[in-house]
Amino acid sequence: MSPALSFAALVAALRVQLVPLFPCAMGVGIAVYFALSREPGLALAILVGCAIVMSLALAVVAPAIRPVAILITAAFLGFAAARVETILVDAPAVPRDDIRTGIVGTIEAIDALPAGARIVLGDLVIDDLA
């Protein structure tokens, strides 16, 4: 079987399975994001944005490989969605210098761990924290 024929068979099979594969492709993009050793910078965000636009353009221009281009777009969209969600849930950290600040709250639970204990606090009010 020639490579062109097998690629054509793959594209034909993807046309039928595109809807269930779309969230899987997005999941691949999300997994790639969280597998990174550090947060991606602006350059990678711009690259992902360009890749989304290029793969969408490829889907429009080349109908023969549209399913593949759509799945590639879904993977890049998953990566971008993970980055946006990470930015949206980013919480302020207590700076190391201000560790002696006033913290008032309720101890909700104390869990014994092999290397110490975990204390779960609730209804916290931390002085000088916006």
N, C-alpha and C positions, 0 to 999 in steps of 0.2 A: 504494500500500500504506500503510495507516495505521500510525502509530508503535506502537500497541498490538499490532498483528498482527506487525510485524517483531520486537518484543521477545519475543513469544510464540514466534516461530520461532527466535530466538536461544536462548531457554531450552530449547526442545525439542532443538536441536542440541547444547547443552552437556550435556544428560543423557546423550547417547550418548558424548561425548568427555570426560567428567569425569575419569576415571582418568588419562589421559595429560596433561591440563591441570593437574592438581593440583601436580606438581613444578614445572611452568613458572610457576605462580602463586607458589609459594614462592620460586623464583628471582627473580621480580620484586621481592618483598619484600626479599630479600638484596641485590639490586642497588641498591635505594633506600637501604638502610642504608649501604652502602659509597660511595654517591654523595654522602652528606652531607659538608659541609666540616669538621665537627667532631663529636665524640662526643655523642650525645643525652643529655640530662639525665634526671632522675627524672620530671619532668612529662611528657615524651614517652613514657617507659616506661609510665607510668600510663595515658596516652591510648591507647597500643597495646593494653594489657591490656583496657581498656574496649571498644575496637573489636573485639577478638577475641570477647569475651562477647556484645556486641550483634549481631555478624554471625552467631554461632552461634544466638542466640535468634531472629534473623530466619529462619534456615534451618529452625528447628523450627516457628515460628508461621506462616510463609508458604510452604507447599509449592510454590506456583506459581513462586517465584523461588529455590528451594532451591539449584540448581546455581550460580547467580550468588553467592549468599551463601556457599556453601562455598568458591568460588574467592577471594572477598574474605578469608575467614578464612585461607585458605592463604597469601595474600600477607602478612597481618599476622603469621602464625606464622613465615614466613620472615624477616621483619624481626626478630622477637623471638629467633629461633634465632641470627641473626647477632650480635645484641647479647650473648647468653649466651656464645657461642663466643669473642667478643672479650674478655669478662671472664675466661673460663677460661684463656686463653692469655696473659694480660697478664703481662709479665715485668718485674722491677725494672730500672730504668735506673740507671746509675752517675751519681751526682750530680756536677754540674760542679765543686763545691768539692773533691771527693775524687778528682780526676783523677790525683793523684800517689800514689795508693795502690799497693800491691804487686800486680802481676799476673804470675803464673807460668803458662806454658803452652808448647805446641809450635806452631811455625809449620808449617802443613800445606800452604799454597800462597800464592804471590804472583802476582797477576794485574796486568798492566800495563793501565792505563786512559788515555784521552786526557787526563784532568785529574789524573793521579797514579797511585796504585796501590791495590789492594785486598789486604789481608793477611788470610788465613783462619787463625784460631787454633783449636787444639783442646786438650782436657784442661786447661781453665782453672781456676785457683784464684785468686780475687780476695780480698785481705785486707779485713776489716770489711764484707763483703757477706753478708747473710743468705741 
